[in-house]
């Protein structure tokens, strides 16, 4: 079994929606974030990935650690993901723009989340938190 170490974020906006992204060649929507490079701290990974994937500087927004979760990777066979999961509340979405390996983004509501095929990490860890709490 392979292991990947990640830093990801449950991203919300002022309307209480949750942002999910879908990478190219994947059918799963997932949280913004990615693999921790070498000795990088998880928050540093998160800062880098937010800039690369959605053009957002998280230093301008509210960030807090939600916890850690381990699950099966959806895009890589025989692989476990070990993630540090943060919450990033976006004060503004003006500069938000997908880039890098992101094919699509979606602002998911509590009424339509069942219409999306979600990655395990998002579905198992962040979705239940988001559904219970008004961010």
Beta strands, then each sheet from edge to edge (+ up, - down):
strand 1: 2-12
strand 2: 18-23
strand 3: 29-30
strand 4: 32-35
strand 5: 62-72
strand 6: 79-89
strand 7: 102-108
sheet 1: 3+ 2- 1+ 4-
sheet 2: 3+ 2- 1+ 6+ 5-
sheet 3: 3+ 2- 7+
end
